[in-house]
Amino acid sequence: MSHDDKRDDLRRRQEKAAAMGSPRILSNMAASGLLNARQRIDVLLDPGSFHEVGQLAVSDRPETREKTPADGVVAGFGTVDGRRVGVCASDFSVLGASSANIAGRKHGYVKKSAQRSGFPLIELGECSGSRIPDAMGARGMADTITGFAGGSYQKGRRVPWVSAILGQSFGGSTWQAMVSDFVVMRKGAVMGVASPRVTELAISEPVDPEELGGWRVHAHQTGMADAVAETDEEALSIVRRFLSYLPSHCDAPPLDAPVHEGSGDGQERLLALVPDQRNRVYDIRKVIEVLVDSGSWFPLKDGFAKVGVTGFARLGGRAVGIVASNPMFKGGAFDADACDKILPFIVLCDSFNLPIVFLADTPGFFIGRAGERERLGAKIMNWILALDQVSVPTVTVILRKAFGMAMHNMFVGRASETACWPGAEVSFMDPATAVNVVHGVKHADDPERFDDLLAAVSGETSAFDFAEAFAAQAVIDPLETRDFIIHTLAVHALPTGVGQHRLSNWPVKW
């Protein structure tokens, strides 16, 4: 063959791979307003930046070689906002993007490259599960050992891992999501250990895909989805925004950003948002939006365990993580789900050098029979153990109250600095509850005696008492909260902006 013939042969092979798999599936996706794997990569990455690897790969089984272009995964490297990333996009038009040997090698290659060179890894997930008959039998299962032995799921939090669940995702795509630092699900997508068909056979009853692992399940009940999107395009935009708060790898500080116009305006609204009576509810998320740079609030797991609030934001252009109690839900009393939500977020921030801001207004933990059965005690202490390993700058502000063990879980007195609003209270428990417990007196039974006892129990619980013990470093005017946090984080900034990463091997989902 001449050079021209060889080049023509190469072009034909490339065009076949670029055409992907089943025309019917591709047509159905387009009719449904869904992007295919290559379109998703085009939307995700900066224009013209994609460098594909493994385009000419096919199945290692002779009978499926001709119908497995790229073996069902489009993989390579590109940039997001000018920063290098690795990306693997499952191609559902090729045998349902089922997991197979060559596809696994491509995933592994991109992962290892990202870990070695220090840039984020993005998985655009859609998978019908393991490919049959590839995975069947002893030899089939022996082939799967390679991925585990090769460290496919070995994390170490050296670089950010992100998963977007954009369709029916079972097996491989689920495993990838479960070891990712961030998961966004498109509405209509499903994520599960096994497909509805396999599950039906296992439990001998019908299974609805949405009930098995739809976005509502994972955004509101399991907390496995950090964000939800209406469309593929929105999901990919959310991925880009998530990455904007993090460094490319753990040995670099997050990038600062320009401070948007209007940031810091309207601090007087805090006085209207937060009632001065500590038993009245309010939404802490509205407070956060006033405190942080305009338009920078990026909540994570917003629909799950709503009493605990977690998310990224910017303060004076600096990326920070925020942990808060939300009195709008359960009066701000943390439950077991809130522990499961907050602890991994603390680990994420510490692993990628984001300072953490704690906003405390909590009466304690939501105790009771349900809490005991959900291992609340163990989860409280896991949270405490994680805090003991944090090495990034931290600041805690008590808005109205911090009672009981929850005070310690909000890093009160142990953060780089702790401040209180002037009306804040700190105690072992709510003084009204203490009157009931110690004296057996309820307000409804004897209002006058109850009030006398309450006044006695409430002594020395004020912000000023706490500051006199130097457990708080400052009592601040609420309108100075934003400036106080920005100044405190600047004072306690790490010399290189990089922490010690003592939490880098903490389990991803706990």
C-alpha positions in Angstrom: 0.0 0.0 0.0 1.1 3.5 -0.8 1.3 6.3 1.8 -2.0 7.7 0.4 -3.7 4.3 0.7 -2.6 3.9 4.3 -3.8 7.4 5.1 -7.1 6.7 3.5 -7.4 3.5 5.6 -6.6 5.5 8.7 -9.3 8.0 7.9 -11.9 5.3 7.2 -11.2 3.8 10.6 -11.3 7.1 12.3 -14.6 8.0 10.7 -16.1 4.6 11.7 -15.1 5.3 15.3 -16.4 8.8 15.2 -19.8 7.6 13.9 -20.1 5.6 17.2 -22.5 2.7 17.5 -26.2 2.1 16.9 -27.8 4.7 14.6 -31.2 3.9 16.2 -30.0 4.7 19.7 -28.2 7.9 18.6 -31.3 9.0 16.8 -33.5 8.3 19.8 -31.1 10.2 22.1 -31.2 13.2 19.8 -35.0 13.1 19.6 -35.2 13.1 23.3 -33.0 16.1 23.6 -30.0 14.1 25.0 -26.4 14.6 23.9 -24.3 11.6 22.8 -20.9 10.9 24.2 -18.9 13.0 21.8 -21.3 15.9 22.0 -21.1 15.8 25.8 -17.3 16.1 25.6 -17.7 19.0 23.1 -19.9 20.9 25.6 -17.8 20.1 28.6 -14.4 21.1 27.3 -13.0 24.3 26.0 -13.5 24.5 22.2 -10.9 22.6 20.2 -9.0 21.3 23.3 -9.9 17.6 23.1 -7.1 15.2 22.5 -8.6 11.7 22.1 -6.8 8.4 23.1 -8.0 5.0 22.1 -10.2 6.1 19.3 -9.4 2.9 17.3 -9.8 0.5 20.3 -12.4 -2.2 19.9 -13.5 -5.2 21.9 -11.0 -8.0 22.5 -13.7 -10.6 21.6 -13.6 -11.5 17.8 -17.4 -11.7 17.6 -17.9 -8.1 18.7 -14.9 -6.3 17.2 -16.9 -4.8 14.3 -19.7 -3.4 16.5 -17.7 -1.8 19.3 -16.1 1.4 18.1 -13.8 2.8 20.8 -15.2 -0.1 22.8 -18.0 2.1 24.1 -16.0 4.8 25.8 -14.7 8.1 24.3 -11.6 9.0 26.3 -8.9 11.6 26.3 -7.7 15.0 27.6 -8.7 18.6 27.2 -9.1 21.8 29.1 -11.8 23.4 31.2 -11.3 27.1 31.6 -7.8 26.6 30.4 -6.9 23.9 32.9 -6.0 20.4 31.8 -8.5 17.6 32.6 -8.9 13.9 31.8 -12.3 12.7 30.6 -14.0 9.4 29.9 -17.5 9.5 28.3 -19.6 6.3 28.1 -21.1 5.7 24.7 -24.5 4.1 25.2 -24.8 3.5 21.5 -22.2 0.8 21.7 -23.7 -2.2 23.5 -25.2 0.0 26.2 -21.7 1.3 27.2 -21.3 -2.0 29.0 -18.1 -2.5 31.0 -15.5 -4.6 29.2 -11.8 -5.2 29.1 -10.6 -2.7 26.5 -12.9 0.0 27.8 -11.5 -0.6 31.3 -8.0 -0.2 30.0 -8.9 3.2 28.5 -10.5 4.3 31.8 -7.4 3.2 33.7 -5.0 4.9 31.3 -6.8 8.3 31.7 -7.0 7.9 35.5 -3.3 7.1 35.8 -2.4 10.0 33.6 -4.5 12.4 35.6 -3.0 11.1 38.9 0.5 11.2 37.7 0.4 14.6 36.0 -1.9 16.3 38.5 -5.2 17.2 36.8 -8.9 16.4 37.5 -10.6 13.3 36.2 -14.2 13.6 34.8 -16.4 10.6 34.2 -19.5 11.1 32.0 -21.4 8.0 33.1 -23.9 5.8 31.4 -23.6 2.1 31.6 -25.9 -1.0 31.3 -23.5 -3.0 33.5 -20.9 -5.6 32.8 -20.8 -6.9 29.2 -22.1 -10.4 28.9 -20.7 -12.9 27.9 -17.3 -11.1 28.6 -17.7 -11.2 32.3 -19.2 -14.6 32.6 -17.3 -17.6 34.0 -14.1 -17.9 35.9 -12.0 -16.5 33.1 -14.3 -13.6 32.7 -14.1 -12.7 36.4 -10.4 -13.3 36.3 -10.2 -10.5 33.7 -12.0 -8.1 36.1 -9.2 -8.5 38.7 -6.9 -6.5 36.5 -8.9 -3.3 37.1 -8.9 -3.7 40.9 -5.3 -4.7 41.1 -4.3 -1.8 38.9 -5.8 0.7 41.3 -8.8 1.7 39.2 -10.6 2.7 42.4 -7.5 3.7 44.4 -8.2 7.3 45.3 -5.9 9.1 47.7 -7.5 12.4 46.7 -4.5 13.5 44.7 -6.7 15.1 42.1 -10.4 15.9 42.0 -12.7 13.1 40.6 -16.0 14.1 39.2 -18.9 12.0 37.8 -21.9 13.1 35.8 -24.7 10.5 35.7 -26.4 11.2 32.4 -28.4 8.1 31.7 -29.1 4.5 32.8 -26.0 3.8 34.9 -25.4 0.5 36.6 -22.3 -1.4 37.6 -19.2 0.4 36.3 -20.6 4.0 36.2 -22.0 3.6 39.7 -18.6 2.4 41.0 -17.0 5.4 39.5 -19.5 7.7 41.0 -19.2 6.2 44.4 -15.4 7.0 44.5 -15.9 10.5 43.0 -15.6 13.7 45.0 -18.7 15.2 43.2 -21.7 13.6 41.5 -24.2 15.4 39.4 -27.3 13.6 38.1 -29.5 14.6 35.2 -33.2 14.2 35.8 -34.3 11.0 34.2 -31.0 9.3 34.8 -30.8 6.3 37.0 -27.9 5.1 39.2 -27.8 1.7 40.8 -25.7 -1.3 41.7 -27.6 -3.5 39.2 -30.1 -2.9 36.5 -33.9 -3.1 37.1 -34.0 -6.3 35.1 -31.3 -8.0 37.2 -32.8 -6.6 40.4 -36.3 -8.0 39.5 -34.8 -11.4 38.9 -32.9 -11.2 42.3 -35.9 -10.2 44.4 -38.8 -11.7 42.4 -40.8 -8.5 42.2 -41.2 -5.6 39.7 -38.8 -2.7 40.0 -39.4 0.8 38.8 -36.1 2.4 37.7 -36.9 5.8 39.3 -37.7 4.1 42.6 -34.6 2.0 42.3 -32.1 4.8 41.8 -33.6 7.9 40.2 -32.4 11.4 40.9 -35.0 11.9 43.7 -33.6 8.8 45.5 -30.0 10.0 45.4 -30.6 13.7 45.8 -33.0 13.5 48.7 -32.7 10.1 50.4 -29.2 8.7 49.9 -27.2 11.9 49.4 -25.2 10.2 46.7 -26.0 13.0 44.2 -24.4 16.3 45.1 -26.3 18.2 42.5 -29.2 17.7 40.0 -29.6 19.1 36.5 -32.5 19.4 34.1 -30.4 18.7 31.0 -27.1 17.2 29.9 -25.9 20.7 29.1 -26.7 22.0 32.6 -25.0 19.0 34.2 -21.8 19.7 32.3 -22.0 23.3 33.2 -22.3 22.3 36.9 -19.2 20.1 36.5 -17.2 23.1 35.1 -18.4 25.3 38.0 -17.5 22.7 40.6 -14.0 22.4 39.3 -13.6 26.2 39.4 -13.4 26.1 43.2 -10.7 23.5 43.4 -7.0 23.3 42.5 -6.0 20.9 39.7 -4.2 18.8 42.3 -3.7 18.6 46.1 -0.3 20.2 46.0 -1.6 23.6 44.8 -3.9 26.1 46.5 -7.3 26.9 44.9 -7.2 29.8 42.4 -8.6 33.2 43.5 -11.2 34.9 41.4 -12.2 38.5 40.9 -14.6 39.8 43.5 -18.0 40.5 41.8 -19.5 43.9 42.0 -21.9 44.2 44.9 -20.2 41.7 47.0 -20.5 42.7 50.7 -23.4 45.1 50.1 -26.5 44.8 52.2 -25.0 43.3 55.3 -27.7 45.0 57.3 -30.1 42.4 55.9 -28.5 39.9 58.4 -30.4 41.6 61.2 -33.7 40.9 59.5 -32.9 37.4 58.3 -31.8 36.1 61.7 -34.5 36.5 64.4 -33.1 37.7 67.8 -35.3 35.0 69.6 -33.3 31.8 69.4 -36.3 29.6 69.2 -37.5 31.2 65.9 -36.5 29.6 62.7 -34.9 31.0 59.6 -33.0 29.8 56.5 -29.2 30.0 57.0 -28.7 29.7 53.2 -30.1 33.2 52.8 -27.6 34.4 55.4 -24.7 32.7 53.5 -25.7 34.4 50.3 -25.5 37.8 52.0 -22.1 37.0 53.5 -20.2 35.6 50.5 -19.2 37.2 47.2 -22.1 37.9 45.0 -23.2 34.9 42.9 -20.5 32.6 44.4 -22.6 30.3 46.6 -22.5 26.7 45.2 -24.4 24.3 47.5 -23.6 20.6 47.6 -26.3 18.0 48.5 -28.8 20.8 48.9 -31.8 18.4 48.9 -30.3 15.9 51.4 -30.2 16.3 55.2 -31.3 19.9 54.9 -30.5 20.6 58.6 -26.9 20.5 57.6 -25.7 22.9 54.9 -22.5 22.4 52.9 -21.1 24.2 49.8 -18.4 26.2 48.2 -18.3 30.0 48.0 -15.9 32.8 47.7 -15.0 35.5 50.3 -13.0 38.3 48.9 -12.3 36.2 45.9 -10.9 33.3 47.9 -12.5 29.8 47.6 -13.8 28.4 50.8 -16.0 25.6 52.1 -19.0 26.4 54.3 -20.6 24.2 56.9 -23.7 25.4 58.6 -26.6 24.3 60.7 -30.0 25.4 59.3 -32.7 26.2 61.9 -35.3 26.0 59.2 -35.1 22.2 59.4 -35.4 20.3 62.7 -34.6 23.6 64.5 -31.0 23.2 63.5 -30.5 19.9 65.4 -28.1 17.7 63.4 -29.3 14.1 62.6 -27.4 11.0 61.4 -27.9 12.0 57.7 -26.4 15.5 58.4 -23.3 13.8 59.8 -23.0 11.7 56.7 -23.3 14.9 54.6 -20.9 17.1 56.5 -18.1 14.8 57.3 -17.1 14.0 53.6 -17.4 17.6 52.8 -14.8 18.5 55.5 -12.6 15.8 54.1 -13.0 17.2 50.6 -12.1 20.7 51.7 -9.1 19.7 53.7 -7.8 17.4 50.9 -7.8 20.2 48.3 -6.7 23.1 50.6 -10.0 25.0 51.0 -10.4 26.9 54.2 -13.6 26.0 56.1 -16.1 28.4 57.6 -18.5 27.0 60.2 -21.7 28.9 60.9 -23.2 27.6 64.1 -26.8 28.0 65.3 -27.7 24.6 66.8 -29.4 23.2 69.8 -27.5 20.0 69.6 -28.2 16.6 67.9 -31.6 15.2 67.0 -31.6 12.4 69.6 -34.1 9.6 69.9 -34.8 6.0 69.0 -34.3 6.6 65.3 -30.9 8.3 65.9 -29.7 5.3 68.0 -30.7 2.9 65.3 -28.9 5.0 62.7 -25.7 4.9 64.8 -25.8 8.6 65.5 -23.2 8.3 68.3 -20.6 6.7 66.0 -21.3 9.3 63.3 -20.9 12.2 65.8 -17.5 10.8 66.8 -16.4 10.1 63.2 -17.1 13.8 62.5 -15.0 14.8 65.6 -12.2 12.5 64.5 -12.1 14.1 61.0 -11.9 17.5 62.6 -8.9 16.5 64.6 -7.1 15.8 61.3 -8.0 19.1 59.6 -5.0 21.2 58.6 -6.5 24.0 56.6 -7.5 27.4 58.1 -10.9 27.3 59.9 -13.2 29.9 61.4 -16.4 29.4 63.4 -19.0 32.0 64.0 -21.8 31.3 66.5 -24.9 33.3 65.4 -27.3 32.5 68.2 -26.5 29.3 70.0 -24.2 26.3 70.2 -25.4 23.7 72.7 -24.0 20.3 73.8 -21.8 18.0 71.7 -22.8 19.8 68.5 -20.7 22.7 69.7 -17.6 20.6 69.3 -18.7 19.3 65.9 -19.0 22.9 64.7 -15.3 23.3 65.8 -16.3 26.0 68.4 -13.2 27.0 70.4 -10.9 24.8 68.3 -11.1 26.5 64.9 -8.2 28.8 63.9 -10.5 31.5 65.4 -14.0 31.4 67.0 -16.3 34.4 67.2 -19.8 35.0 68.6 -22.5 37.4 67.8 -23.3 39.4 70.9 -26.6 37.5 71.6 -25.1 34.1 71.2 -25.4 31.5 73.9 -23.1 28.5 74.7 -24.0 25.7 77.1 -24.3 22.0 77.7 -27.9 22.1 76.7 -30.8 24.6 76.1 -31.4 26.2 79.6 -35.1 25.6 79.2 -34.5 21.9 78.8 -32.1 21.9 81.7 -34.8 23.3 84.0 -37.1 20.4 82.9 -34.4 17.8 83.4 -32.9 19.0 86.7 -36.0 20.3 88.4 -38.8 18.5 86.6 -40.6 21.8 86.1 -42.4 22.8 82.9 -43.5 26.3 82.0 -47.1 25.2 81.5 -47.3 23.8 85.0 -45.7 26.6 87.0 -44.7 29.6 84.8 -43.4 31.8 87.7 -41.1 29.1 89.2 -40.0 28.0 85.7 -38.9 31.5 84.8 -37.0 31.9 88.1 -35.2 28.6 87.6 -34.5 29.5 83.9 -32.9 32.7 84.9 -30.6 30.8 87.3 -29.7 28.1 84.8 -29.1 30.7 82.1 -26.4 32.5 84.0 -22.9 32.6 82.4 -24.1 31.2 79.0 -23.5 34.5 77.1 -21.1 35.3 74.3 -19.3 37.5 76.7 -18.9 34.7 79.3 -17.4 32.6 76.5 -15.1 35.3 75.4 -13.9 36.0 79.0 -12.8 32.3 79.0 -11.0 33.0 75.7 -12.9 30.1 74.2 -14.0 32.7 71.6 -11.4 35.1 70.3 -13.9 37.8 69.6 -17.5 39.0 70.0 -18.4 40.7 66.8 -21.2 42.9 65.4 -23.3 40.8 63.0 -22.7 43.4 60.3 -18.9 42.8 60.6 -19.2 39.0 60.1 -18.1 39.0 56.4 -15.1 41.2 57.1 -14.1 39.2 60.2 -14.1 35.9 58.3 -12.1 37.4 55.4 -9.5 38.9 57.8 -9.3 35.8 59.9 -8.7 33.5 56.9 -6.0 35.9 55.7 -4.2 35.9 59.1 -4.3 32.1 59.3 -3.5 31.3 55.7 -1.0 28.5 55.2 2.4 29.7 54.0 2.2 27.7 50.7 -1.6 27.5 50.7 -1.3 23.7 50.9 -2.4 21.6 53.9 -1.0 18.3 55.3 -3.8 16.1 53.8 -4.1 13.8 56.7 -7.6 12.9 55.6 -6.7 12.1 52.0 -7.3 8.3 52.5 -10.6 8.7 54.4 -13.4 6.6 52.8 -15.3 8.5 50.2 -18.8 7.5 51.2 -19.3 6.8 54.9 
